[in-house]
């Protein structure tokens, strides 16, 4: 029986698991993650804006893994290094024949931000999203007092990419709706996006629609880069500054500490360089945000849930092909459309054919995309939960190692 380990229970790791579960090969698959949940990061803006409860933002990994059968196991541990076909973790090491590295990325905080999390957060983790949500809810609670409501509160979102746009618009729409429903004023809550570009690689039609929506919601755009953070002040590239009460980092990512420890080839940003089959070594693959993924024309593909899932499928299939001595599949990662939430029940969806659907209909399309991914996983996790409740003790311990 061949041992396969997947490090990381994100979008890529879960897709690799699903692909391996369909194989008839004699394999033992172990998922290692420092957390016991799969964070649905594409739902983070909904959660922060109180549109969905906490339980809708994650899939519980132990029950999901249980649904795949006896040869699939989950280990909650923090990976540290890889050496001699072993994954070394805080609580021990685990041998493998084949390995998939799917540890994603973390928020890249700015120079000068010494006390990470004191004044601002990223939203790459569920814990950070929860803190952002709690922070805003406290501010709204405080504004029930007239004296507090008169005070201005300045929020900056650093980064004009997909995450920054979605968070800024959802929060502004949330504040506007809160004010309308409770006859309270939130006019003194100001949201600014600080970025040289808005959706830099998107076509002009999409960008123009986004800009109109931002203007309608009264989200200000500051066309600068942030050089560094000094206490509650952002220093811009032209040496001007913006004072803030709270900042959200959505402008950059960097490899996790685990990736930094590895002795494999990396690009200038520190992400793993993979070959055309997604390998960093003979039987070791890297997928998702932690790797430099390319399309057919050797262009770098943006780190998204889409690209992570595609790479997870390819890596898993190539492991099975290695076991069967078959020709490996070349990676051709490509984004099949996009959906952007822009506050309330308004979104923009771009189909694979390039058709742009905006407004309420675009929001419906985005919701369908999210449910298409989440509901099958929820059903599998429920199946795994029922199996664990009915299983014998030895089977239960096998699942959790």
C-alpha positions in Angstrom: 0.0 0.0 0.0 1.4 3.4 -1.1 1.3 6.2 1.4 0.2 9.6 0.2 0.3 12.7 2.4 -1.3 16.0 1.6 -0.2 19.0 3.7 -2.9 21.6 3.9 -6.7 21.4 3.9 -7.4 24.3 1.7 -9.1 24.4 -1.7 -6.3 22.6 -3.5 -5.8 20.0 -0.8 -9.5 19.1 -0.6 -9.7 18.7 -4.4 -6.7 16.4 -4.4 -8.4 14.3 -1.7 -11.6 14.0 -3.7 -9.6 13.0 -6.8 -7.7 10.3 -4.9 -10.9 9.0 -3.3 -12.1 8.0 -6.7 -9.1 5.7 -7.4 -9.1 1.9 -7.2 -5.4 2.0 -6.3 -4.2 0.4 -3.0 -3.4 3.7 -1.3 -3.4 5.2 2.2 -4.1 9.0 2.1 -3.3 11.2 5.1 -4.3 14.9 5.3 -2.2 17.0 7.7 -3.3 20.5 8.7 -2.6 22.7 11.8 -6.4 23.4 11.9 -9.3 21.0 12.0 -11.3 22.9 9.5 -11.3 23.8 5.8 -11.8 27.6 5.7 -14.1 28.8 2.9 -12.2 32.0 2.2 -14.5 33.0 -0.6 -17.2 33.4 2.1 -15.1 35.7 4.3 -16.7 38.9 3.1 -20.2 37.5 3.7 -19.1 36.5 7.2 -17.5 39.9 8.1 -20.7 41.6 6.9 -22.8 39.3 9.1 -24.7 37.8 6.1 -23.8 34.3 7.1 -23.2 32.6 10.5 -19.8 31.2 11.6 -20.7 27.6 10.7 -21.2 28.5 7.1 -17.5 29.6 6.7 -15.9 26.2 7.2 -16.0 22.4 6.6 -14.9 20.3 9.6 -12.0 18.2 8.3 -12.3 15.1 10.5 -15.9 14.4 9.4 -15.1 15.2 5.8 -12.1 12.8 5.8 -14.3 10.1 7.4 -16.6 10.1 4.5 -13.9 8.9 2.1 -13.4 5.6 3.9 -10.9 3.7 6.1 -7.8 4.4 4.0 -8.2 8.2 4.5 -7.0 9.8 7.7 -6.7 13.2 9.3 -3.9 14.5 11.5 -4.0 17.9 13.2 -0.4 19.0 13.4 1.9 21.8 12.2 4.3 20.7 9.5 7.9 21.9 9.9 10.1 20.3 7.3 10.4 17.5 4.7 13.4 15.2 4.6 14.1 11.7 3.4 10.5 11.0 2.4 9.2 12.1 5.9 7.1 15.0 6.9 8.4 16.4 10.2 5.7 18.0 12.4 5.6 19.4 15.9 4.3 16.1 17.3 6.2 13.6 15.3 7.1 12.6 11.7 5.1 10.7 9.0 6.5 8.7 6.2 5.2 9.0 2.6 5.7 7.6 -0.9 4.1 10.6 -2.5 3.5 14.1 -1.2 1.3 17.1 -2.1 2.2 20.4 -0.5 -0.9 22.6 -0.4 -0.2 25.0 2.5 -1.5 28.1 0.7 -0.2 31.6 1.7 -0.4 34.1 4.4 -1.1 37.9 4.5 2.0 40.0 3.8 2.1 42.8 6.3 3.7 46.1 5.6 7.0 47.4 6.8 6.8 49.1 10.1 3.8 47.1 11.3 5.5 45.8 14.4 2.5 44.7 16.4 0.7 42.6 13.9 -3.0 42.6 14.6 -3.1 45.5 17.0 -4.5 48.0 14.6 -5.3 45.8 11.6 -5.8 42.4 10.2 -5.6 40.4 7.0 -8.5 38.0 6.1 -6.5 35.0 5.0 -7.5 33.1 8.1 -10.9 32.4 9.8 -9.5 33.7 13.1 -8.6 37.1 11.4 -12.0 37.3 9.7 -13.7 36.7 13.1 -11.7 39.5 14.7 -12.5 41.9 11.9 -16.2 41.0 12.3 -16.1 41.5 16.1 -14.3 44.8 15.7 -16.9 46.3 13.4 -19.8 45.0 15.4 -18.4 46.6 18.6 -18.1 49.9 16.7 -21.7 49.7 15.6 -22.8 48.9 19.2 -20.9 51.9 20.5 -22.6 54.1 18.0 -26.0 53.4 19.7 -24.8 56.3 22.0 -25.3 59.7 20.4 -21.9 61.0 21.5 -20.1 58.1 19.9 -22.2 58.2 16.7 -21.0 61.8 16.1 -17.4 60.7 16.0 -15.8 59.8 12.7 -14.3 56.4 12.2 -11.9 55.8 9.3 -11.3 52.4 7.8 -8.6 51.8 5.1 -8.4 48.7 2.9 -4.9 48.3 1.6 -5.1 46.7 -1.9 -7.3 47.1 -4.9 -7.5 43.4 -5.9 -10.5 41.1 -5.6 -10.3 40.6 -1.8 -9.9 44.3 -1.1 -12.8 45.3 -3.4 -15.2 42.7 -2.0 -14.4 43.5 1.6 -14.7 47.3 1.1 -18.0 47.1 -0.8 -19.6 44.6 1.6 -18.7 46.5 4.7 -20.0 49.8 3.2 -23.2 48.2 2.0 -23.5 46.7 5.5 -23.1 50.1 7.2 -25.6 51.7 4.9 -28.2 49.0 5.5 -27.6 49.1 9.2 -28.2 52.9 9.2 -31.3 52.5 7.1 -32.9 49.8 9.2 -32.2 51.4 12.6 -32.7 55.1 11.7 -29.1 55.7 12.9 -26.3 57.5 11.1 -23.2 55.8 9.8 -22.2 58.7 7.6 -19.1 59.3 9.8 -17.8 55.8 9.0 -15.5 56.3 6.1 -14.0 53.5 4.0 -11.0 54.1 1.7 -9.3 51.7 -0.7 -5.6 52.6 -1.0 -4.2 51.1 -4.2 -2.5 52.3 -7.4 -4.8 50.1 -9.4 -8.3 48.6 -9.2 -8.5 45.0 -10.4 -5.3 45.6 -12.4 -5.6 42.6 -14.8 -9.3 42.8 -15.5 -10.8 44.3 -18.7 -12.0 47.9 -18.8 -15.7 47.1 -18.9 -15.5 45.2 -15.6 -13.3 47.9 -14.0 -15.7 50.6 -15.0 -18.6 48.8 -13.5 -16.7 48.3 -10.3 -15.7 52.0 -10.1 -19.3 53.0 -10.6 -20.4 50.7 -7.8 -17.7 52.0 -5.5 -18.8 55.6 -6.2 -22.4 54.7 -5.6 -21.6 53.2 -2.2 -19.4 56.2 -1.4 -16.2 54.2 -1.1 -13.2 56.5 -1.7 -10.2 55.4 -3.8 -6.8 56.7 -3.0 -4.4 56.1 -5.9 -1.2 55.4 -4.0 0.8 52.7 -2.5 1.3 52.3 1.2 5.0 52.3 2.1 4.7 51.6 5.8 2.5 51.8 8.8 3.2 54.1 11.8 0.8 53.4 14.6 -2.6 54.5 13.3 -1.2 56.2 10.2 -0.4 54.9 6.7 2.5 56.6 5.0 2.0 56.7 1.2 4.5 56.5 -1.6 4.4 60.3 -2.2 5.2 60.8 1.6 1.6 62.0 2.3 -0.3 60.1 5.1 -3.7 58.9 6.0 -4.9 58.5 9.6 -7.0 55.4 10.3 -8.8 53.7 13.1 -8.7 50.3 11.5 -6.9 48.9 8.5 -7.4 45.7 6.5 -4.5 44.2 4.6 -5.6 42.8 1.3 -2.8 43.8 -0.9 -0.3 41.0 -0.9 0.5 37.5 0.2 3.7 35.6 1.1 4.6 32.0 1.6 3.8 30.3 4.9 6.7 29.8 7.4 6.7 26.1 6.4 7.4 26.9 2.7 10.3 29.2 3.8 11.9 26.2 5.6 11.9 23.9 2.6 15.0 23.4 0.5 13.3 23.4 -2.9 13.7 25.9 -5.8 11.7 29.1 -5.2 10.9 32.2 -7.2 11.9 35.8 -6.1 8.9 36.0 -3.9 9.7 32.8 -2.1 7.0 30.6 -3.6 7.8 27.1 -4.8 8.8 26.6 -8.5 7.2 23.5 -10.0 7.9 21.7 -13.3 5.3 21.2 -16.0 3.7 18.4 -14.0 3.6 20.4 -10.7 6.5 18.6 -9.1 9.2 20.2 -6.9 11.0 16.8 -6.6 10.6 13.3 -7.9 7.5 12.3 -6.0 6.7 15.6 -4.4 4.1 18.0 -5.8 3.1 21.6 -4.9 -0.3 23.2 -5.6 -2.3 26.3 -5.0 -1.0 29.5 -3.5 2.2 28.1 -2.2 3.4 27.4 -5.8 4.1 29.4 -8.9 1.4 28.1 -11.2 1.6 28.7 -15.0 -0.9 28.5 -17.9 -0.1 27.0 -21.3 1.8 30.1 -22.4 4.0 30.1 -19.2 2.2 33.1 -17.7 1.7 33.2 -14.0 -1.8 32.4 -12.9 -3.3 34.5 -10.1 -3.7 32.6 -6.8 -7.4 31.9 -6.5 -9.6 29.1 -5.3 -10.0 28.1 -9.0 -6.3 27.7 -9.7 -5.8 25.8 -6.4 -8.6 23.3 -7.2 -7.3 22.7 -10.8 -3.8 22.2 -9.6 -5.0 19.8 -6.8 -6.8 17.6 -9.4 -3.7 17.5 -11.7 -1.3 16.7 -8.9 -3.5 13.8 -7.6 -4.0 12.4 -11.1 -0.2 12.5 -11.7 0.5 10.6 -8.5 -1.9 7.9 -9.6 -0.2 7.9 -13.0 3.2 7.6 -11.5 2.0 4.5 -9.6 0.7 3.0 -12.9 3.8 4.0 -14.9 1.7 6.2 -17.2 2.6 9.4 -18.9 2.1 12.4 -16.6 -0.4 15.2 -17.3 1.0 18.7 -18.1 -0.4 21.5 -16.0 -2.5 24.0 -17.9 -4.0 26.2 -15.2 -6.6 28.7 -16.5 -9.3 30.8 -14.9 -12.8 29.9 -16.1 -14.5 33.2 -15.5 -14.9 35.1 -12.3 -17.5 36.4 -9.8 -17.0 39.6 -7.8 -19.3 40.5 -4.9 -19.8 44.3 -4.7 -22.0 44.8 -1.6 -25.5 43.7 -0.8 -27.2 41.8 -3.6 -25.0 43.2 -6.3 -22.2 41.3 -8.0 -20.4 41.0 -11.3 -20.0 37.6 -12.9 -17.7 37.0 -16.0 -18.5 33.8 -17.8 -15.8 31.6 -19.5 -17.0 33.1 -22.8 -16.4 36.6 -21.5 -20.0 37.6 -21.0 -20.5 40.1 -18.2 -23.5 39.7 -15.9 -23.9 42.4 -13.3 -26.4 43.5 -10.6 -28.8 41.2 -8.9 -28.5 38.5 -11.6 -24.7 38.6 -11.1 -25.2 38.1 -7.4 -27.4 35.1 -8.1 -24.7 33.6 -10.3 -22.1 34.1 -7.6 -24.3 32.5 -4.9 -24.8 29.5 -7.2 -21.1 29.1 -7.7 -20.5 29.2 -3.9 -23.2 26.7 -3.2 -22.1 24.4 -6.0 -18.8 24.0 -4.1 -20.0 24.1 -0.5 -23.1 22.0 -0.5 -21.4 18.7 -1.7 -18.7 19.1 0.9 -21.3 19.7 3.6 -23.2 16.6 2.5 -19.9 14.5 2.6 -19.1 15.9 6.1 -22.5 14.9 7.3 -22.0 11.4 5.9 -18.7 11.2 7.7 -20.2 12.4 10.9 -22.8 9.7 10.8 -20.2 7.1 10.0 -18.1 8.2 13.0 -21.1 8.0 15.3 -21.8 4.4 14.3 -18.2 3.2 13.8 -16.1 1.0 16.1 -13.4 2.5 18.2 -10.5 1.1 16.1 -12.0 2.7 12.9 -12.4 6.0 14.7 -8.8 6.0 15.8 -7.7 5.0 12.3 -9.4 8.1 10.9 -7.6 10.4 13.4 -4.3 8.5 13.4 
